[in-house]
Amino acid sequence: MEKKLKDLREEYLKIPIPKELNDVVQAALNEKPRKKPRIGRNILVSAAAALLIVTASVNISPAAAKAMSDIPIVEKVIKVITFVEWKEEANNSSAVIKTPAISGLENKQLEDSLNDKYLSESKQLYQEFTDSMSKLKEGEKGNISVESGYVILTDNETILSVQRYTDTISASSSTESQFDTVDKKNEVLLTLNSLFKDDRYLQVISENIKEQMKRQMAEDPEKIYWVEDDDFTAFKGIDENQNFYINEDGKLVIAFNSYEAAPGYMGAVEFIIPTKVLSDLLVGDQYIH
Amino acid sequence: MKNPEMNQLIAARITERQENLYRLAFYYVKNQEDALDIVQESIRKALASSSKIKDAASIDSWLYKIIVRTALDVLRKKKKLTVADDETIEYLRRGEEDHYPDLDLQKALEGLSVKYKTVVVLRFFEDLKLDEIAEVLEENVSTIKTRLYKALQLLRINMTEREETKRWKKN
């Protein structure tokens, strides 16, 4: 028996190690943690130059332009436009980075701070892409695809919710998103904290998400969330910086990036929190109803 | 807060042990693509929860733990493995033997349920100590001891049965 187990071990150790292993491991180790991206301070001159050129051709959507011309000047039109778009293709890799900009807010401070954030994060992304390209040796293929853009999730009388996403495909794919929700009437940026009376909502929303996860897993064996109580990477709950937006029905949606609350194959997942669960905790019903 | 030094330690350990981690993952899924996915996802999980590890000495068993769990997740998804208790699985497994009359120990081991296979692999192939295996599987040492003993027993039974089948076939 002992002898046979030894033979078996020899066989086990002969499991071929693919040559990609090292690359996969290094790529995974060097992935940026998915917390707040750092704001790039040293933007290369070339990137800045590229920015100048493209900014000149700011791409206002025809619909937005039409809307603006139709409406008397006194009325404010709060819109999201594509401010700048970078495209780059080299070494079997590509990057398409679209930067949104919000226009029409009277609160210029808010408008500028959002737009500055969008721009600097896009620059950062572009920079990372060109950096990783320049590290490639002659003839080596990058096989990376980066696509970054934005989606207007909700645009009604009171609320504007914008999602910015970055899809990165190298050995596997991942999607990261960030969300901004602006109160168009009062011109303020909404945070989770600002929607609720006190921090009881953290617990309530977390519990509701866990329930939803468990229910979905019970209904569909294909679905897996990290929600088992004994799992050390399990979803423990949200905090006040959790990604969220308000959808067109006025419901609060909690969003997770890939790998945050579920295995990679589940992608980025979202949970709509039923308003009746929250109604006692909300400051008011003008946003969420 | 994350400790950058600990992250570096973990990264170094992962790089050093990557082949072991890969082999273990491969052992479960038996194909390169899934095994690589498991390694990649495990590293992500490891880095994301690195704050939970206090003692540098337990990095290895912690990494094995993540690999085992991630591999089981993938298996569950792949095979839509419905959870059956081990006895049922053992019972069903035994039924297969007729189809493979000349199985060796390798096959006998494959025939064990994941629960028993894991302890055998970790103990004999990855050379982990019983208390390390206990850490990986979050069980106490005596449970692991019993499980290993049971696994060896099952292997022996499986093998004897096979040898008898062979003998019987020859006659």
Boltz contact constraints between the chains, C-beta under 6 A:
constraints:
  - contact:
      token1: [A, 4]
      token2: [B, 105]
      max_distance: 6.0
  - contact:
      token1: [A, 5]
      token2: [B, 124]
      max_distance: 6.0
  - contact:
      token1: [A, 8]
      token2: [B, 105]
      max_distance: 6.0
  - contact:
      token1: [A, 9]
      token2: [B, 124]
      max_distance: 6.0
  - contact:
      token1: [A, 9]
      token2: [B, 125]
      max_distance: 6.0
  - contact:
      token1: [A, 12]
      token2: [B, 125]
      max_distance: 6.0
  - contact:
      token1: [A, 15]
      token2: [B, 23]
      max_distance: 6.0
  - contact:
      token1: [A, 15]
      token2: [B, 26]
      max_distance: 6.0
  - contact:
      token1: [A, 17]
      token2: [B, 19]
      max_distance: 6.0
  - contact:
      token1: [A, 18]
      token2: [B, 32]
      max_distance: 6.0
  - contact:
      token1: [A, 21]
      token2: [B, 18]
      max_distance: 6.0
  - contact:
      token1: [A, 21]
      token2: [B, 22]
      max_distance: 6.0
  - contact:
      token1: [A, 24]
      token2: [B, 36]
      max_distance: 6.0
  - contact:
      token1: [A, 24]
      token2: [B, 40]
      max_distance: 6.0
  - contact:
      token1: [A, 25]
      token2: [B, 18]
      max_distance: 6.0
  - contact:
      token1: [A, 28]
      token2: [B, 40]
      max_distance: 6.0
  - contact:
      token1: [A, 28]
      token2: [B, 43]
      max_distance: 6.0
  - contact:
      token1: [A, 28]
      token2: [B, 44]
      max_distance: 6.0
  - contact:
      token1: [A, 29]
      token2: [B, 11]
      max_distance: 6.0
  - contact:
      token1: [A, 221]
      token2: [B, 80]
      max_distance: 6.0
  - contact:
      token1: [A, 233]
      token2: [B, 45]
      max_distance: 6.0
  - contact:
      token1: [A, 233]
      token2: [B, 49]
      max_distance: 6.0
  - contact:
      token1: [A, 259]
      token2: [B, 44]
      max_distance: 6.0
  - contact:
      token1: [A, 263]
      token2: [B, 73]
      max_distance: 6.0
  - contact:
      token1: [A, 264]
      token2: [B, 41]
      max_distance: 6.0
